[in-house]
Amino acid sequence: MKPTDFSKSLTDFLSKYLPGERGMSTNTIQSYKTTFILFITFMESEIGIPVTKLNLKEITQEQVVKFLNWLQTKRKCSNSSRNVRLAAFHSFTRYLQYSMPESLYEWQRILAIRMKRSHKKSINYLTVDGIRLLLEQPNQATMGGRRDLAMLALMYDCAARVQEIIDLTPVMVRLNNPPTIKLIGKGNKARIVPLLNKQTVHIERYMREHDLLNDHANLYPLFSNYRKEKLTRAGVAHILKKYLDAARLESPKLIPETVSCHSLRHSKAMHLLQNGTNLVYIRDILGHASVQTTEVYARADSMQKREAIEKAYVGLVKDESASWMANDDLLSWLKNL
């Protein structure tokens, strides 16, 4: 079977261009792979072109638009998910502009497809009492419970993304003074997050129990399942949900219905902000490229908004609401109102 020009270009794009020339992270490349798996499925099931006969001449603006519409109508994808898939096509066609300039006009037509406006969801986070209740749920009498407590506490303490927690290895945790942890975030950007001594109690006990403090274990996954395999995103989400459900039974008001792994990161950022921490320091802890990204927490903090308004309030309108209470003759006050 003769390979197609689409298969050759896509292989080079995913295996050479993205990791080699662009230095894209594994997660980004995996996301792009998923996009083209979906596109191949669409072309075969909806257009009738199998992958063995799919050539670059079929990659047109019209087909990409149909694919994006199929994602939203048949697969019920949101505008945000649709934009992620379009971003993959934009990156691919930018690559094709240089590898196949004879079709430059078509690639530029695809690049002209606009992103859809998506509604930003409000930040979902737990209060300090909610976090405390959540971390009380793991059973510390079992090895699994001690692992879960160490992982969830660390995820909150260092405001880590779930992938950052999954990718941790023992060598990235520094327990001697001052204790720190190295996180690898988006775009393979590394950051060092300080930990307080009292925050390291659970993680040190866990690492000692699992023989992760020795040099031979430096590159093992820090958190693994019972088969000693690296945890997955779904696995971490499952663990969190188990304890959220248990905490919600104790106090439904403290645990919202919708809480994700990322909510722990949001919670830490909000608690730092409410404690008076400068946005610049919060930016560095979260690993944001710009403080403008971090400002979303300040906009979402209704408590600080209320306090700021109350501090700046000047009583310009005379308050008559209490005058009748000082008047013994209510009827007289009403007549003079």
Number of C-alpha atoms within 10 A of each C-alpha: 4 6 11 14 14 18 16 12 18 18 12 13 21 17 11 13 17 20 15 11 9 9 13 16 15 14 13 15 18 11 14 23 16 14 19 15 12 15 21 18 17 20 20 16 11 12 13 12 16 13 16 13 16 19 16 17 10 14 17 14 17 13 16 19 14 15 23 20 15 17 20 14 11 8 9 12 15 14 16 15 15 21 18 15 22 24 18 19 22 18 14 21 23 16 19 20 16 11 12 13 12 11 15 15 11 17 23 16 13 22 18 11 16 10 13 12 9 12 9 7 6 9 15 16 23 21 14 14 11 21 21 14 19 24 19 14 18 21 14 13 8 10 14 15 15 18 25 24 24 23 22 23 21 20 20 21 20 24 24 26 22 21 18 16 25 20 18 20 18 19 18 17 23 16 17 9 9 10 15 19 18 18 26 19 20 18 12 13 12 13 15 16 19 16 19 13 13 7 16 21 12 18 20 17 14 23 18 12 13 15 12 20 17 12 10 9 15 15 13 17 20 26 25 15 14 10 7 11 11 17 19 17 13 10 14 20 15 14 16 21 15 13 20 25 15 17 21 17 11 13 12 14 10 18 23 14 11 9 16 17 21 18 18 27 22 22 23 25 26 23 17 15 18 15 9 9 13 11 18 15 14 21 18 16 19 22 23 16 12 11 15 11 10 20 14 13 20 16 11 14 15 11 10 15 13 11 11 11 10 10 9 9 9 8 7 6 6 6 8 8 7 8 9 15 10 9 11 9 10 12 11 11 14 9 7 7 8
